[in-house]
Amino acid sequence: MSVIGAIAIVGIALGVWALSAVLAITSGFQSSFRDKVLGVNAHVLVLKYGWDFTEYRDVMATVRATPGVTGAAPFLINPMMITRGERIAGVLVKGVDPDRLGEVLDLPSYLQRGSIRGLRAPGTTAPTSNRDDPSATSDATLDDYLARAANELAGVHPTRPRLEGPRVPPPAPMDPTPTPTVVVPHDLLPAGATPDYAPPPDPTQGRDPLDTLADEVARESSTGDAPQAQAIPGVIVGKTLARTLSLNVGDQVRIISPLTGADVALVRHGATPRARDFRVVGVFDAGFDEYDSRLVYVDIWQAQRFFDQGDAVTGVEVKVRNIDRARAIGRRIERSLGGGPYHTLDWEALNHNLFTALALQKLALSFVITIIIVIAAFNVIATLVMVVLDKKREIAILKAMGASEGLILRVFLLQGVAIGGVGTGLGLTLGGLTCWLLTRYHFPLDPQVYLIRYVPVQPSLAEFAFTAVVAMLVALAASFVPAVWAARLAPVEGLRYE
């Protein structure tokens, strides 16, 4: 074998190696993201326009009767804040039914510590069908809500849940008249005080209620006078969030509703945001940093009371037998429910941007690596051209002895295919070895950037076969031009200088 022939083989081998490894890695990213998304999310979501999804039990019965559906469960989700001591993080609090959680999610298999059994505290009952504050449904605008809430601040609303702890008093109205001088009896004056002595001002007087609220939340989050662990509901947190807040199973946290603009206005008039203590009963590791750092699970009954939802939910999660038919099953569920306010979202639509970007990335990388193989094929052309120039005399003798052009053509095509075959085989071997090494020894990634912790690899026999076919077709095409030139070479041209 000539040096230029060895170079051609190495060039094709490197191209095939890169293409096979890239296809396996991009497929691994797609599969890994899909598994992580489906591990903590259902295949189909049934949602309703509006906020009064109270007939979810009837919807679940209809969903379960749909062919291809294997499970359905209600859920409730809202953005909240979670605190422990002075540490705080923004999270999505998802209320789930512990009895039906395993029907739609793989969360139980992701638990590293604890279990879902402690999610529902003993003695917990389902909320009533009405909201804790029925008058809230009559508020047509935000101004109506603020006006009603301000009127209620004069006294405690009998059904409105409030922050555990003392109520922040509203600021005293400004009095244009001067404050009268406080006369202190002589026997109560401090040593050395004169008769016109005035007591020092109250440090809390005139302070912003928001600052008072912040101090109260911090003090209650770090106090040891919490209720017994068995009496408070459970919460399951992700691995990254547990590391951020230094949480372990059995630790107590506080979940607080974030303040909106309307909430800030109400706090300045004496209202307080909702807050509740929870006990960590489990830590899960989904392998997807976006979920491990932001998603927490609580009992749906506790979430309904905490969010003041009554017996309403955000939607119904559905698990199907074949995830590739999730979209078709979702449309069938919509037809079964009669359309109207109901609509469905499948797992691909819910993460459309992510999976579209991964598919485009795989296509672009495959195209670029294929160009590398095409460039390597020029070495095959150069190799065969050099062989033709070197074997002119032998070609002329064969044609003079009666060899046809087709025979000469097949000889040189076979040589080009042999070069391509050896290079392809060597490249596939290197690609398979690379996939094995990445599978056995995980190459770490920054989860803040790539959302996963190591390079995922999913080698596929079909993709390896596709790579081999592409490489062989490129080698065959590269061999055709010099083979045709050799076949059309006249005997006299080869023997002219002999």
Secondary structure, 3 states (H helix, E strand, C coil): CCHHHHHHHHHHHHHHHHHHHHHHHHHHHHHHHHHHHHHHCCCEEEEECCCCCCCHHHHHHHHHCCCCEEEEEEEEEEEEEEEECCEEEEEEEEEECCCCHHHHCCHHHHEEEECHHHHCCCCCCCCCCCCCCHHHHHCCCHHHHHHHHHHHCCCCCCCCCCCCCCCCCCCCCCCCCCCCCCCCCHHHCCCCCCCCCCCCCCCCCCCCHHHHHHHHHHHHHHCCCCCCHHHCCEEEEEHHHHHHHCCCCCCEEEEECCCCHHHHHHHHCCCCCCEEEEEEEEEECCCCHHHHCCEEEEEHHHHHHHCCCCCCCCEEEEEECCHHHHHHHHHHHHHHHCCCCEEEEEHHHHCHHHHHHHHHHHHHHHHHHHHHHHHHHHHHHHHHHHHHHHCHHHHHHHHHCCCCHHHHHHHHHHHHHHHHHHHHHHHHHHHHHHHHHHHHCCCECCHHHHCCCECCCCCCHHHHHHHHHHHHHHHHHHHHHHHHHHHCCCHHHHHCCC
